[in-house]
Amino acid sequence: MNDITVLIVDDESRMRKLIKDFLNQKGYHILEAENGEEALRIFEENANKISLILLDVMMPKLDGWSVLRQIRQTSKVPIMMLTARGEEQDELFGFELGVDEYIAKPFSPKILVARVEAILKRSLGEKTQMKDYGGIIIDPDGRTVKVDGKQVEMSLREYELLKYLVDNASIALSRDKILNNVWNYDYYGDSRTIDSHIKKIRHKLGKKGKYIETMRGVGYKFEIK
């Protein structure tokens, strides 16, 4: 995995070293930044190499939210936020901005590595053929979505949620089932996280957002009308 580069952004040198040591054991190449401004500079210089960003929220000069906003203007690179905050509202806010994953401090390094590997596995994926779902073209290889020939920008989590819905077309999926399969580990937040993602996906799909039906008292269903 020495061709995979992870950018660690945290103002605490001990935290960066802890994460770096564990990820180095897996063969990842590591880049480091101690504040938001340095993170943006390093990302701009290595945008084509970086496969994942581990981004702290509270930092000097430029906080994690500001860094996230700027990166999302040009890139869909997976981003995991490192946060000491456990507030649900903060997580929902982050998902709105395009966060792919959260992990709260203090965390187990082994759990962090497991989540990093899961994100990279999903984002890099295996080569497969593009599929057309009623004018929605999904390319699992490039992790891209096109609607009527026009590419639609989606975060990793939005893409995974849409892909799960279309792969289970015409099946009513409960929120719990969606959480278990898309988030793929125990999630302790509110299922409103799903509603927030669905709202953004529908907006991005435009008229084809109607394919995602709300099943009252159950969850959601993708069905081409």
C-alpha positions as CSV (number, residue, x, y, z in Angstrom):
1,M,0.0,0.0,0.0
2,N,3.0,2.3,-0.3
3,D,1.2,4.1,-3.2
4,I,-1.5,5.3,-0.8
5,T,-0.8,8.7,0.8
6,V,-2.7,10.0,3.9
7,L,-2.5,13.6,5.1
8,I,-2.7,13.9,8.9
9,V,-3.7,17.4,10.1
10,D,-3.5,18.1,13.8
11,D,-1.8,20.8,15.9
12,E,-0.7,18.2,18.5
13,S,2.6,16.6,17.5
14,R,2.0,13.6,19.8
15,M,-1.3,12.9,18.1
16,R,0.2,13.1,14.7
17,K,3.0,10.8,15.7
18,L,0.6,8.3,17.2
19,I,-1.5,8.1,14.1
20,K,1.6,8.1,11.8
21,D,3.2,5.2,13.6
22,F,0.1,3.0,13.3
23,L,-0.5,3.9,9.7
24,N,3.1,3.4,8.8
25,Q,2.8,-0.2,10.0
26,K,0.2,-0.7,7.2
27,G,2.5,0.7,4.6
28,Y,0.8,4.0,4.0
29,H,2.8,7.1,3.0
30,I,2.2,9.9,5.5
31,L,2.1,13.7,5.1
32,E,1.7,16.0,8.1
33,A,0.4,19.5,8.8
34,E,0.2,21.2,12.2
35,N,-2.4,23.8,11.3
36,G,-5.1,24.6,8.7
37,E,-3.0,26.9,6.5
38,E,-0.2,24.4,6.2
39,A,-2.8,21.6,5.5
40,L,-4.2,23.6,2.5
41,R,-0.7,24.3,1.2
42,I,0.4,20.6,1.4
43,F,-2.9,19.5,-0.1
44,E,-2.5,21.9,-3.1
45,E,1.0,20.6,-3.7
46,N,0.0,16.9,-3.5
47,A,-3.7,16.8,-4.5
48,N,-3.3,14.1,-7.0
49,K,-1.4,11.8,-4.5
50,I,-3.5,12.1,-1.4
51,S,-6.1,9.4,-0.9
52,L,-7.4,10.4,2.5
53,I,-7.2,13.3,4.9
54,L,-7.5,12.9,8.7
55,L,-8.5,16.4,9.8
56,D,-8.6,17.8,13.3
57,V,-11.5,20.3,14.0
58,M,-9.9,22.7,16.6
59,M,-6.6,24.1,15.2
60,P,-4.8,27.5,15.2
61,K,-4.7,29.8,12.2
62,L,-7.5,28.0,10.3
63,D,-9.9,25.4,11.9
64,G,-10.9,22.1,10.4
65,W,-14.3,23.4,9.1
66,S,-12.6,26.1,7.1
67,V,-10.1,23.7,5.6
68,L,-12.9,21.3,4.8
69,R,-14.9,24.0,3.0
70,Q,-11.9,25.0,0.8
71,I,-10.9,21.5,-0.1
72,R,-14.5,20.6,-1.0
73,Q,-14.5,23.4,-3.6
74,T,-12.2,21.4,-5.7
75,S,-11.9,17.8,-4.4
76,K,-13.9,14.8,-3.3
77,V,-11.0,13.3,-1.5
78,P,-12.3,11.3,1.5
79,I,-12.0,13.3,4.8
80,M,-12.3,11.9,8.3
81,M,-12.7,14.5,11.1
82,L,-10.8,14.0,14.3
83,T,-12.9,15.7,17.0
84,A,-13.1,15.9,20.8
85,R,-16.7,17.1,20.4
86,G,-19.5,14.5,20.6
87,E,-22.3,16.9,19.9
88,E,-24.8,15.5,17.3
89,Q,-25.3,18.9,15.8
90,D,-21.6,19.3,15.1
91,E,-21.6,16.0,13.2
92,L,-24.7,16.9,11.2
93,F,-23.0,20.2,10.3
94,G,-19.9,18.4,9.2
95,F,-21.9,16.0,7.0
96,E,-23.6,18.9,5.4
97,L,-20.1,20.3,4.5
98,G,-19.0,17.0,3.0
99,V,-17.3,15.1,5.9
100,D,-17.1,11.3,5.0
101,E,-16.4,10.1,8.5
102,Y,-15.9,11.1,12.2
103,I,-13.9,9.6,15.0
104,A,-13.9,11.2,18.5
105,K,-10.9,11.7,20.7
106,P,-9.7,9.8,22.6
107,F,-9.9,6.9,20.2
108,S,-8.3,3.5,19.9
109,P,-5.5,3.6,17.3
110,K,-6.6,0.1,16.1
111,I,-10.1,1.3,15.6
112,L,-8.8,4.4,13.7
113,V,-6.7,2.1,11.4
114,A,-9.7,-0.1,10.8
115,R,-11.9,2.9,9.8
116,V,-9.1,4.3,7.6
117,E,-8.8,0.9,5.8
118,A,-12.6,0.7,5.4
119,I,-12.8,4.2,3.8
120,L,-9.9,3.5,1.5
121,K,-11.4,0.2,0.4
122,R,-14.7,1.9,-0.4
123,S,-13.2,5.0,-2.0
124,L,-10.6,3.2,-4.2
125,G,-12.8,0.2,-4.8
126,E,-12.5,-2.4,-7.5
127,K,-12.8,-1.8,-11.2
128,T,-16.4,-2.4,-12.3
129,Q,-18.6,-1.3,-15.2
130,M,-20.7,1.8,-15.2
131,K,-24.5,1.4,-14.8
132,D,-27.4,3.5,-15.9
133,Y,-30.3,3.9,-13.4
134,G,-32.9,5.8,-15.3
135,G,-30.5,8.5,-16.5
136,I,-28.3,8.3,-13.4
137,I,-24.9,6.9,-14.4
138,I,-22.8,5.5,-11.7
139,D,-19.1,4.6,-12.2
140,P,-17.9,2.5,-9.3
141,D,-14.3,2.6,-10.6
142,G,-14.1,6.4,-10.6
143,R,-16.7,6.8,-7.8
144,T,-18.6,9.3,-10.0
145,V,-22.2,10.1,-10.7
146,K,-23.6,11.7,-13.8
147,V,-27.2,12.8,-14.3
148,D,-28.2,13.1,-18.0
149,G,-24.5,13.2,-19.0
150,K,-23.6,15.9,-16.4
151,Q,-21.3,15.0,-13.6
152,V,-22.6,15.6,-10.1
153,E,-20.2,16.2,-7.2
154,M,-20.9,14.0,-4.2
155,S,-19.0,13.3,-1.0
156,L,-17.9,9.7,-0.4
157,R,-20.8,9.1,2.0
158,E,-23.4,10.6,-0.3
159,Y,-22.1,8.4,-3.1
160,E,-22.2,5.2,-0.9
161,L,-25.7,6.0,0.2
162,L,-26.9,6.5,-3.4
163,K,-25.1,3.4,-4.5
164,Y,-26.7,1.3,-1.7
165,L,-30.2,2.6,-2.7
166,V,-29.8,1.8,-6.4
167,D,-28.3,-1.6,-5.7
168,N,-31.4,-2.3,-3.7
169,A,-33.9,-0.7,-6.1
170,S,-37.6,-1.2,-5.4
171,I,-36.8,-2.4,-1.8
172,A,-38.0,-0.4,1.2
173,L,-34.9,0.1,3.3
174,S,-35.2,1.0,7.0
175,R,-33.0,3.7,8.5
176,D,-31.4,1.1,10.7
177,K,-30.6,-1.1,7.7
178,I,-29.1,1.8,5.8
179,L,-26.9,2.8,8.8
180,N,-25.7,-0.8,9.2
181,N,-24.8,-1.2,5.6
182,V,-23.6,2.2,4.5
183,W,-21.9,3.3,7.7
184,N,-20.9,-0.4,8.2
185,Y,-20.1,-0.1,11.9
186,D,-22.0,0.8,15.0
187,Y,-23.2,4.4,14.7
188,Y,-24.4,6.0,17.9
189,G,-25.8,9.2,16.4
190,D,-29.3,10.0,15.4
191,S,-30.8,8.5,12.2
192,R,-31.5,12.1,11.1
193,T,-28.0,11.9,9.6
194,I,-29.5,9.7,6.9
195,D,-32.3,12.3,6.3
196,S,-29.7,15.0,5.9
197,H,-27.8,13.0,3.3
198,I,-30.9,12.0,1.4
199,K,-32.0,15.7,1.2
200,K,-28.6,16.7,-0.3
201,I,-28.6,13.7,-2.8
202,R,-32.1,14.6,-4.0
203,H,-31.1,18.2,-4.6
204,K,-28.0,17.1,-6.5
205,L,-30.0,14.7,-8.7
206,G,-32.4,17.4,-9.7
207,K,-35.6,16.0,-11.2
208,K,-34.4,12.5,-10.8
209,G,-34.3,13.0,-7.0
210,K,-37.9,11.9,-7.1
211,Y,-36.6,8.3,-7.6
212,I,-35.7,8.3,-3.9
213,E,-39.0,7.8,-2.2
214,T,-39.7,8.4,1.5
215,M,-41.4,5.4,3.0
216,R,-43.4,6.7,5.9
217,G,-42.5,4.9,9.2
218,V,-39.9,2.8,7.4
219,G,-37.1,4.7,5.6
220,Y,-36.4,5.1,1.9
221,K,-36.7,3.3,-1.4
222,F,-35.1,3.9,-4.8
223,E,-37.5,3.3,-7.7
224,I,-37.4,4.6,-11.3
225,K,-40.7,6.2,-12.2
